[in-house]
Amino acid sequence: METPLVLVGCGKMGGAMLTGWLDRGLDAGRIHVVEPGEAMDSDIYRSLGINVVADANGLDPELVPGVIVFAVKPQVLDDVAPAYARYSGPKTVFLSIAAGKPIPYFKDRLGAGSAIIRAMPNTPAAVRRGITVACATAAVGDDQRRVADDLLAAVGEVAWVDDEELIDAVTALSGGGPAYVFLLAEVMAQAGMDAGLPEDLAKRLARVTVSGAGELLHQAQEPLEVLRENVTSPGGTTAEALKILMADDGWLPLMTRAIAAATQRSKELAD
């Protein structure tokens, strides 16, 4: 990346992205972080050559960012975003990872013709195993899209959609997905305790089993159903459990209802 980058917000997600960019070799001197001093250890970043300011007014008036990344909480965007409308133009793309804020929201505050990318990462980005789905306006050029893809790839995989309405389902599936997996570990542990296992052992078994299966899933090339079948011996204990989990009232209809409810809520919040 040869142009300046402005990161607005350096909390958990913004900080994870910044660390990923630096580790991938992005020139720290090109990075400008906008974050109140008490919200981050500014001295550490400044020692790397990163310019850290408390608000948009602290940025050099002559600065022309190639990318401005909004990584602040959605509830503060009303106060934050309008200050960056002065950068709207063909040289700058706005990349938002703020949940629930659709592209029209940013057009209203930055300018209708602004180059805007809305992206939905998930929390495994903190360990660079996340996945982000992004959607771009027609004003976003090919080079801008490529740069945004590279920036997002610093914390995991990246996918793109043309229809922004799909972001609601993405939010429901991958955005909330880590919570569903954590709940799975919780209920597995509780079921183990109900079966007579000591609490510490049940929780350890659930945690290591879920994380280990996730890593196996990450590394494996086989389809999902093949991985499941590989663990299931005909007439064995796993097959007996799957009769319940795959029943007409089992996991599939339950998860379908859950994803539908989360998708609907995402649409409501966007409105």
Number of C-alpha atoms within 10 A of each C-alpha: 13 8 15 18 24 24 22 24 23 21 16 14 21 21 17 19 24 23 16 22 20 14 11 13 9 17 18 19 13 17 23 24 27 22 20 15 13 8 11 15 12 18 12 10 17 15 10 12 15 18 19 23 18 17 16 18 11 11 16 10 8 6 13 18 19 20 25 22 21 23 22 24 12 15 12 10 17 12 8 17 17 15 14 15 16 10 20 20 15 14 16 21 28 26 25 23 24 21 23 21 20 22 20 14 17 23 17 13 17 22 18 15 15 24 27 29 24 23 28 23 24 25 21 17 23 18 11 17 15 21 20 24 23 26 24 24 19 12 16 21 15 9 9 23 20 12 16 21 18 16 22 27 22 22 27 20 17 20 14 15 14 12 11 17 14 14 26 25 19 23 25 19 19 21 23 15 16 15 12 14 14 15 12 15 22 16 14 19 23 17 15 18 16 12 10 10 15 12 14 10 13 21 21 13 16 21 18 12 14 17 14 12 13 13 11 12 14 10 9 11 10 10 9 10 8 11 15 12 12 8 11 16 11 10 8 10 10 14 16 13 11 14 11 12 13 13 11 11 10 13 14 13 13 11 13 10 12 15 21 15 13 19 20 15 16 21 17 11 12 15 10
